Amino acid sequence: MSVTHRLNISLMIMRLSIGAFLAIWASLKFYRPEWMGNVFRGTYKMIWLKKDVGIEFLGMEFGFLDIAYAVGSLQMLIVCLFILGLWRTPVYAFVTLMHGTGITGAALGGALWRFTSYPQNLLWTSVATLGALVALFILRHHDGYTIDGFRKRHSS
């Protein structure tokens, strides 16, 4: 088995496993939308965010559940693009920044540093995921078992 083939398989495994991890987080916006508020209040210390908070946009009122569903839908779409390897540079960059922003918020909120208590100790799995996302972004042009990789192989 060639080095290129092994690298393609390795990057595909990274992309699919990270995608599964992120899809679980996005799906929670549908199954447990109130947890989004819990994360923002508990992990990021945004204590001003209440469950009954709504926003007005274009003359329409949106409640907290509407916001959670919208965020979950957008995240799920982006995760699907990521899993498929479509538009690798912007999608991999956006996923990495999205995930990195969450970790930064957890660090600034203090939750990342309370690693001796549950569930804050689980946040450290996100640090490993961020490292894998950065590596995948750096090697994105070598991630050949993707839709972009397929198009590149068949266009030349």
N, C-alpha and C positions, 0 to 999 in steps of 0.2 A: 504494500500500500504506500503510495507516494506521500511526501510531506504535505503537498497541497491538498490531497484528499483527506488526510488526517486533520489538517487545520480546518477545512470546511466542515467536517463532522463535529469537531470540537466547538467551533463557533456556533453551529446550528444548535448543539446541545445547550450551550450557554444562553442563546437567544430564546429557545423554547422554555427552558426552566425559569429564566427571569420573567418571561412573558406570563407563565403560569402563576408565578408569585404575584406579579402586578395585577393580573386578572382577578385573583382572589380579593385583593384590596379594592379594586374597582367594583366588583360585584357586591361587596358589603354595602355600598351606597344604595343598593336596591333591597337587599335582604334586611339590613339593619341601618336604615338611614339616620337614625338618632345617634349612632356611633360616630358619624362624621362630626357632629357637634361635641360629643364626648372627647374625641381626639383633639379638636381645636381648643376646647376649654382645658382639658387635662394635660395634654402633651405640649401644646404650643402656648399655654397660659393665656388664652384669649377669653378671659372670664366674662367679658362683655357680651359674648355670643350666647344668646338664649334660644331655647327650642322654638319659641314663638316669634322669632325675628323674621321679618319679611323685608323684601325690597320692592321698590316700584321701578319698573323699566318699561318705557314706551307706553305709559299710561296703564300698565297692567300690574297687579299686585302678585308677588310670588312669595310663598311661604317657605319655611325651612326645608320641608320635604321636597318641594319643587326644586329647590337649589341643590339638594343632595342628589336627586334623580338626574338633573342636568349635568352636574359634575361627574357623576358615575357614567353617564352616557358618553360624555366627551372622553373620559379616561378609557372606557372600554373600546371606543373607536381607535384611539391612539395605540392602545395595547395590541389590537388586532393588526393594525398596520405594522407595528413592531414585530409581531410574531411572523407575519408574512415576509418581512424584509422589504417592504415597499418604501421607496424614497428614503433609503438608508440614512443619508447624511442628515436631513432635517428631522426625521422621525427619531433616530437614535439620539441625536442631540437634545431634542425636546424631552424624550423620556428620561435621559440622564439629568437634565436640568430640573424636571418635575420631581424626580426622586431625590435629587440633591437638595432641593428647596425644602422638602419634608424633613430631611435629616438635619438641615441647618435650623429649621424651626424647632425641632426636638432638642437640639443642643442649646439653642438660645433660651428655650423654655425650661431647661434644666433636666428634662426627662431622660436624656441620653446619659447623664452623669449619675443617675440613680439606678445604676446597673445591678445593685445588690437586691433590688426588690422587683417583684413580679407585678405587672407585665412590662415594666420599663426595661428589664433585661432583654426582652425580645426585640427591642429596637436595634440592638447590635447586629441582628441578622440583616437589617437594612443597610448597615455600613458595608458588609461583605457584598451585598447586592450592588451597591453603588460602585464598589471597586470593579466588579465584573462588568457593569455598564460602561465604565470609563474604558476598560480594556476592549470591550466590544466596539465602542465608538472608534478607538484608535485603529482597530483592525477591520473596520466596516467594509473596506474595499476588498478584503480577502474572504468575507462572509459570502461564499459563492452559492450556497444552497438556499437561495432566497428568490423572490420574484425578480428583483433587480439583477441578481446574479444570473438567473436564467435568461433574462432579456439581453444581458451583456454577452453571454456565450453564444446566443443565437443571432445577434446582430452583426457579428464579425465574420 
